[in-house]
Amino acid sequence: MEQPTVLALCAHPDDAEFRCGGTLLLLARQGWKVHVATLSSGDCGSAEVAPQIIARRRVAEATEAATRLGGSYHCLGGQDLQLFDDQVMRAAAVALFRLLDPDLVLTHYPVDYMPDHEATSAVARAAVFTAPIPNYVVGPTASVPATTRMAHLYYFGSPMGGVDYVGHHVPPKFCVDISAVIEEKASLLACHASQRDWLRRQHGMDQYLEEMRAWDAQMGALIGVHHAEGFTQHLGHAFPSTPILQEQLGAVPLSS
């Protein structure tokens, strides 16, 4: 069997490590190729350092984290708070999808607390749908052959904080037990050292790694384990509906 591939497409460096780092670790252990990509280089991730400088640092941090996963990191060249589901981002994402031909794509929930996450979710969905269409030859896609099928698309199980932007509770559809790799996940997130001070200033969030552990413990409590990551599968018309992630990792569904 050919080695399967997972791609986590996120808005910013550290999003993947925070929201699905444990799942990526488990898939890597099972022989999957792992890729992490971001639409932006994280150029607004500092209150003291110039955009170009912090962007370079954050790309280096993301590359280190992906290397520890045994995978690769890709940046699509966008800028923080200027991410949109537009032709430029769609073309960049489709070109990457055609290059990597992922079996599984993980991305942000469609409704989240910040616009960059929502735009990235929309770009990911569009790229999954568009990658196999041979007549889509926009920008960088012109030199990359179309894929032969759509990837399975999954969203992080709920918006950050578990609620949408009007306060409605949004639970995941299922959870993956990551208790066995929580410390390895923490080491991946620790690669993004530039973000601890930024998040403390911007969001009042100290103890960067502990915030991740607390969120994953909350997800774990839903299925009776120490730590978990939640997901929701995109099951819209024409998208693959086989439960590839659930079957691969023995995920636990939540009652509706």
N, C-alpha and C positions, 0 to 999 in steps of 0.2 A: 504493500500500500504506500502510495506517495505521502511524504511528510506533509501534514496539514499546516496551514498558516493562519495565525490570528493577527489582526491589526486593531490596535486601540487608537482611534482618531479622536483627538481632544482639542480643546481650544488653546490651552496654555501648558507649558512645561509644568509638571507636578500633578496635573489633573488625573492622568492615568494611574500614577503611583498611589494617589489618594483613594481613587474610586474603584480601581480594578486590579491593583498591583498583586494582590493575593491570588486572584484567578489567573493572571498571567504567569505567575510563578508555578502554579499547579499544572497549567497547560504545558509550560516549558519542561517540567519534570516528566510529562507524558510524551515528550518528543515533538511537540509542536514548534514550528518556527514562530518567533515573536517579533512583532514590529510595533513601535510606538511612534505616532505622528502627531504634530500639533499644527493648527492653522497659523498660530502666532509664535513668535520667538520670546514673548513675555517682556516686551520693551517698556511696559508701564509698571513693572514689578518692583519699583523702588521709589522712595520719596527723596532720596539724596543723590542717586547716581544717574548720569545721563542715559537716555534710552538705548543708544548704541552699545554702551558699556554693559548695562545690565542684561541686554539681549544676548550679547556674546557669552556672558557668564551663565545665563540660564540655559542656553543651548549646550554649553559644556556640561552643566549639571545633568541635563536630560540625557545626553549621550552617555555619561557615566552610569546613570541608572539603567539605561537600556543594555549597556554592556554587561552589567551585573546580572541582568535577566538572561544573558546569553543571546540577546537580540540586537536590533538596530533601531536608531532614532532618525526621524525625518522631520524637517520643518518646511511648511508650505509657503513661508515668506510673508504672511500677513502681519498686521499690527494690532496690539491690544485695543479693544473698544472701537476698532474699525473693521471688525469681521462681519461679513454679510454673506448671505446665500446668493452670490452673484456669479456672473460668468467667469470671472478670474478665479475665484475659489473653487467653483465646480470643476473647471478645467484642470486645475492643479490636483484636486482630489481624484478625479477620474484617471488622470495620467498615473498617479501613484497606485491606484487600485489595479490598473492594467499591468503595471510593472510587477506588483507583488502577488496579484491574483489570490487574495485572501479567501479562505473558506468561511471565516467568521470575523465580523466587525463589531467592535464595542465602542459606544459613544455616549454622549450626554443624553439625558432625558429631554424630550422635546420642549417641556416647560421647565424653566429653572430660574434661579434668582438673578442671573445676569445675562444680558443679551448675547455676549460672546458664546456662551454655552448653547443657547438656543439656535444661533446661526450655525454653529458647528454641527449640531444634531441634524439640521435641515440639509447641510452640505453632505453629510455622511449618507443620509437617506437617498439624496439625489445621485450621489456617486455610485452607490450600490446598484441602483436602477439603471444608470446610464452606461456603466463600464462595459456591458456586453453589446451595446448598440454600435455597430461598425461605422455608421454614417455620422456619428458624433466625432468630429475631427476639429476640435476647437483648441487653439493654442498648442500647449505641450502634448495634447493627446494625438496630434496628427502623426507622430512618428512611433506610436505605441499600439500594437494590435489590440483589438477588443478582446475581453475575456470571453470564455465560452458559457459562463453562467453567472447568475447573481450570487453574492455572498449571503450568508445568514446574518441578519442584522439584529443586534441587541442593544438596548439602552441600559445605562446604570438604572437600577430599579426604581428610583424615585429622585425628585429634585434634592439638592443639598438641603438638609434640614428636615426632609420628609414632607414638606408642604409646598403647594404652588404659591404664586405670588398674591393670592387672595386668602391664603391660610387654609385651604382645603387639604386634608391629609391625603397623601399619595403613597400607598404602600407598594413594594415590589411584588412581582408575580411569583418569584422564587428566590431562594438564597443558596449560595455556595459556601460550604463550611471551609473557612481558611484558617482555622485555629492552629493547624500544624505549621503554618508559614507566616504567622503574624509578625514574628521578630524579623524575618527576612524582608517582609513587606516594609517594616519600619526602617530597615537599613536602606531600602530603595528610596523611600521618601526623604530620608536624611541626606541623600545626595543633593537635594534642593535646599542647601543651607541658606541661600540668599532670601528665601521666602519667610523664614521665621520672624525676622524683624518687621518685614513688610506687613504680614498678616496681623501681627500684634498692633501695629499702628493703624491699619485700615479697618480691621474688623474687631479689634479688642480681643484677639485670639492668641493667647500665649500657649506655650507648651504645644508646639506644632504637632509633634508626634502623638502626644496624648489625646489631642482632638481627634486624630484619625482612629486611634484605638477605641475611644469612647463611641464614635460613630459605628465602627464595626462590631463593638460589643452590643450596641442597640440592635443591629441587624441580626447578630447571633442569637439574641434573646428571642427573636421571632421563631426560631427553629430549635431552640434548646441547646445551643452550643456556645462556646466562648466568643468566637468572632466569626463573622460572615460578611459576604458582599451580596447585595441584592441586584437583581436584573429583571428586565421586562423584554420579552421578545417582540419584535415588529412582525405582525401577522397580517399586514395589509395584502390586498389583492396582488397576485403575481410574485410576491416575495417568498423565499423558501420558508416552509413552516415546520420542517422536521426539527425536533428539539435537540440539536447537535450539542449545545453547551450543557444542557441538563443531563443528557446521557453520558457525556464525556466525564463529567465531574460528580455525578450522583447528586445533583441539586435537589433541594427540598421545596416543593411547591407550597404556597401559602393559601389558606382557604379564603375565598372571596367574600 
